[in-house]
Amino acid sequence: MLDRILAFLAMITLIGFLAILLWNVPRWDLGVVIAVTLLLAGWDFFSYYRSGRGGR
């Protein structure tokens, strides 16, 4: 259970950091890179726990 909480906090931290970055540097190409980054991180997060490897 602790691993899920820490993974969730890490995802929230990543989203917060990238949101601040995009807010201070409002460029469309950076927005595309941030969107791809969040999609890949989200896919990894959900596929890990859906496969049964995470959360014993």
DSSP file (Angstrom, degrees, kcal/mol; ACC not computed):
  #  RESIDUE AA STRUCTURE BP1 BP2  ACC     N-H-->O    O-->H-N    N-H-->O    O-->H-N    TCO  KAPPA ALPHA  PHI   PSI    X-CA   Y-CA   Z-CA
    1    1 A M     >        0   0    0      0, 0.0     4,-1.8     0, 0.0     3,-0.2   0.000 360.0 360.0 360.0 -37.1    0.0    0.0    0.0
    2    2 A L  H  >  +     0   0    0      1,-0.2     4,-2.5     2,-0.2     5,-0.2   0.859 360.0  57.0 -64.3 -34.5    2.9    2.4    0.8
    3    3 A D  H  > S+     0   0    0      1,-0.2     4,-2.1     2,-0.2    -1,-0.2   0.865 106.2  49.8 -66.3 -34.6    4.3    1.9   -2.7
    4    4 A R  H  > S+     0   0    0      2,-0.2     4,-2.4    -3,-0.2    -1,-0.2   0.893 110.7  49.4 -68.5 -39.4    1.0    3.0   -4.3
    5    5 A I  H  X S+     0   0    0     -4,-1.8     4,-2.5     2,-0.2    -2,-0.2   0.928 113.0  46.5 -65.2 -44.7    0.9    6.1   -2.1
    6    6 A L  H  X S+     0   0    0     -4,-2.5     4,-2.3     2,-0.2    -2,-0.2   0.885 112.1  50.7 -66.1 -38.0    4.5    7.0   -2.9
    7    7 A A  H  X S+     0   0    0     -4,-2.1     4,-2.1     2,-0.2    -1,-0.2   0.906 111.2  49.1 -65.0 -40.4    3.9    6.4   -6.6
    8    8 A F  H  X S+     0   0    0     -4,-2.4     4,-2.4     2,-0.2    -2,-0.2   0.912 111.3  48.9 -65.0 -42.4    0.8    8.7   -6.5
    9    9 A L  H  X S+     0   0    0     -4,-2.5     4,-2.4     1,-0.2    -2,-0.2   0.884 110.4  51.6 -64.5 -37.7    2.8   11.4   -4.7
   10   10 A A  H  X S+     0   0    0     -4,-2.3     4,-2.4     2,-0.2    -1,-0.2   0.900 110.0  49.1 -64.6 -40.1    5.5   11.1   -7.3
   11   11 A M  H  X S+     0   0    0     -4,-2.1     4,-2.4     2,-0.2    -2,-0.2   0.904 111.6  48.8 -66.3 -41.3    3.0   11.5  -10.1
   12   12 A I  H  X S+     0   0    0     -4,-2.4     4,-2.5     2,-0.2    -2,-0.2   0.894 111.4  50.4 -64.4 -40.1    1.4   14.6   -8.4
   13   13 A T  H  X S+     0   0    0     -4,-2.4     4,-2.6     2,-0.2    -2,-0.2   0.913 110.6  49.0 -64.3 -43.0    4.9   16.1   -7.9
   14   14 A L  H  X S+     0   0    0     -4,-2.4     4,-2.5     2,-0.2     5,-0.2   0.924 112.4  48.0 -61.9 -45.1    5.7   15.5  -11.6
   15   15 A I  H  X S+     0   0    0     -4,-2.4     4,-2.2     1,-0.2    -2,-0.2   0.915 112.6  49.3 -62.3 -43.3    2.4   17.1  -12.7
   16   16 A G  H  X S+     0   0    0     -4,-2.5     4,-2.3     2,-0.2    -2,-0.2   0.923 111.9  47.9 -62.6 -45.0    3.0   20.1  -10.4
   17   17 A F  H  X S+     0   0    0     -4,-2.6     4,-2.3     1,-0.2    -2,-0.2   0.929 114.2  45.7 -62.1 -46.0    6.5   20.6  -11.6
   18   18 A L  H  X S+     0   0    0     -4,-2.5     4,-2.5     2,-0.2    -1,-0.2   0.843 110.9  53.7 -69.1 -31.9    5.5   20.4  -15.3
   19   19 A A  H  X S+     0   0    0     -4,-2.2     4,-2.2    -5,-0.2    -1,-0.2   0.919 110.3  46.7 -66.7 -42.8    2.5   22.7  -14.7
   20   20 A I  H  X S+     0   0    0     -4,-2.3     4,-2.2     2,-0.2     5,-0.2   0.916 112.2  51.3 -63.5 -42.1    4.8   25.3  -13.1
   21   21 A L  H  X S+     0   0    0     -4,-2.3     4,-1.9     1,-0.2    -2,-0.2   0.933 112.7  44.5 -59.9 -47.2    7.2   25.0  -16.0
   22   22 A L  H  < S+     0   0    0     -4,-2.5    -1,-0.2     1,-0.2    -2,-0.2   0.849 111.2  54.7 -67.6 -33.5    4.5   25.4  -18.6
   23   23 A W  H  < S+     0   0    0     -4,-2.2    -1,-0.2     1,-0.2    -2,-0.2   0.895 115.3  38.4 -66.1 -39.9    3.0   28.4  -16.7
   24   24 A N  H  < S+     0   0    0     -4,-2.2    -2,-0.2     1,-0.3    -1,-0.2   0.713 125.6  37.4 -86.0 -21.4    6.3   30.2  -16.6
   25   25 A V  S  < S-     0   0    0     -4,-1.9     2,-1.9    -5,-0.2    -1,-0.3  -0.688  76.2-171.4-127.8  77.5    7.4   29.2  -20.2
   26   26 A P        +     0   0    0      0, 0.0     2,-0.4     0, 0.0    -3,-0.1  -0.478  29.1 140.3 -78.9  82.6    4.2   29.3  -22.2
   27   27 A R     >  -     0   0    0     -2,-1.9     4,-1.8     1,-0.1     5,-0.1  -0.960  52.6-136.7-122.9 142.4    5.3   27.8  -25.5
   28   28 A W  H  > S+     0   0    0     -2,-0.4     4,-1.8     1,-0.2     5,-0.1   0.864 104.0  53.6 -67.9 -36.0    3.3   25.3  -27.6
   29   29 A D  H  > S+     0   0    0      1,-0.2     4,-1.9     2,-0.2    -1,-0.2   0.878 108.8  49.3 -68.8 -35.3    6.2   23.0  -28.3
   30   30 A L  H  > S+     0   0    0      1,-0.2     4,-2.6     2,-0.2    -1,-0.2   0.871 107.9  55.9 -66.5 -36.7    7.0   22.7  -24.6
   31   31 A G  H  X S+     0   0    0     -4,-1.8     4,-2.2     2,-0.2    -2,-0.2   0.866 106.0  50.4 -62.3 -36.7    3.4   21.9  -24.1
   32   32 A V  H  X S+     0   0    0     -4,-1.8     4,-2.4     2,-0.2    -2,-0.2   0.921 111.0  48.1 -67.2 -43.5    3.6   19.1  -26.5
   33   33 A V  H  X S+     0   0    0     -4,-1.9     4,-2.4     1,-0.2    -2,-0.2   0.908 112.6  49.1 -63.1 -41.5    6.7   17.7  -24.8
   34   34 A I  H  X S+     0   0    0     -4,-2.6     4,-2.6     2,-0.2    -1,-0.2   0.900 110.1  51.2 -65.4 -40.7    4.9   18.0  -21.4
   35   35 A A  H  X S+     0   0    0     -4,-2.2     4,-2.3     2,-0.2    -2,-0.2   0.921 111.6  46.7 -62.9 -43.8    1.8   16.2  -22.7
   36   36 A V  H  X S+     0   0    0     -4,-2.4     4,-2.5     2,-0.2     5,-0.2   0.909 111.7  52.1 -64.0 -41.7    3.8   13.3  -24.1
   37   37 A T  H  X S+     0   0    0     -4,-2.4     4,-2.4     1,-0.2    -2,-0.2   0.925 111.5  45.8 -60.1 -46.0    5.8   13.1  -20.8
   38   38 A L  H  X S+     0   0    0     -4,-2.6     4,-2.5     2,-0.2    -1,-0.2   0.871 111.7  52.1 -67.9 -36.2    2.5   12.9  -18.8
   39   39 A L  H  X S+     0   0    0     -4,-2.3     4,-2.5    -5,-0.2    -2,-0.2   0.932 112.5  45.0 -64.0 -44.9    1.0   10.4  -21.1
   40   40 A L  H  X S+     0   0    0     -4,-2.5     4,-2.3     2,-0.2    -2,-0.2   0.909 115.1  47.3 -66.1 -41.8    4.0    8.1  -20.9
   41   41 A A  H  X S+     0   0    0     -4,-2.4     4,-2.5    -5,-0.2    -2,-0.2   0.911 114.2  47.6 -66.4 -41.4    4.3    8.5  -17.1
   42   42 A G  H  X S+     0   0    0     -4,-2.5     4,-2.6     2,-0.2     5,-0.3   0.899 111.1  50.8 -65.3 -40.9    0.5    7.8  -16.7
   43   43 A W  H  X S+     0   0    0     -4,-2.5     4,-2.5    -5,-0.2     5,-0.2   0.916 112.5  46.6 -62.9 -43.3    0.7    4.8  -19.0
   44   44 A D  H  X S+     0   0    0     -4,-2.3     4,-1.9     2,-0.2    -2,-0.2   0.920 112.7  50.5 -63.7 -44.1    3.6    3.4  -17.0
   45   45 A F  H  X S+     0   0    0     -4,-2.5     4,-1.3     1,-0.2    -2,-0.2   0.938 117.4  37.6 -59.8 -50.3    1.8    4.1  -13.7
   46   46 A F  H  X S+     0   0    0     -4,-2.6     4,-1.8     1,-0.2    -1,-0.2   0.851 115.1  52.1 -76.9 -34.0   -1.5    2.4  -14.6
   47   47 A S  H  X S+     0   0    0     -4,-2.5     4,-1.7    -5,-0.3    -1,-0.2   0.852 106.7  55.5 -70.8 -31.8    0.0   -0.5  -16.6
   48   48 A Y  H  <>S+     0   0    0     -4,-1.9     6,-1.3    -5,-0.2     5,-0.8   0.925 114.5  37.9 -65.0 -44.8    2.3   -1.4  -13.7
   49   49 A Y  H  <5S+     0   0    0     -4,-1.3     3,-0.3     1,-0.2    -1,-0.2   0.763 114.5  54.4 -80.5 -24.3   -0.6   -1.7  -11.3
   50   50 A R  H  <5S+     0   0    0     -4,-1.8    -1,-0.2     1,-0.2    -2,-0.2   0.824 101.1  60.0 -75.6 -30.6   -3.0   -3.3  -13.7
   51   51 A S  T  <5S-     0   0    0     -4,-1.7    -1,-0.2    -5,-0.2    -2,-0.2   0.661 111.4-117.4 -73.5 -14.8   -0.6   -6.0  -14.6
   52   52 A G  T   5S+     0   0    0     -4,-0.4    -3,-0.1    -3,-0.3    -4,-0.1   0.409  88.5 108.1  94.3  -2.7   -0.5   -7.3  -11.0
   53   53 A R  S   <S+     0   0    0     -5,-0.8     2,-0.2     3,-0.0    -4,-0.2   0.836  71.2  62.3 -75.6 -32.1    3.2   -6.6  -10.5
   54   54 A G  S    S+     0   0    0     -6,-1.3    -2,-0.1     1,-0.2   -50,-0.0  -0.595  95.2  28.2 -94.2 155.4    2.5   -3.7   -8.2
   55   55 A G              0   0    0     -2,-0.2    -1,-0.2     1,-0.1     0, 0.0   0.989 360.0 360.0  65.3  81.0    0.8   -3.7   -4.9
   56   56 A R              0   0    0     -3,-0.1    -1,-0.1     0, 0.0    -2,-0.1   0.478 360.0 360.0 -61.7 360.0    1.3   -7.2   -3.4
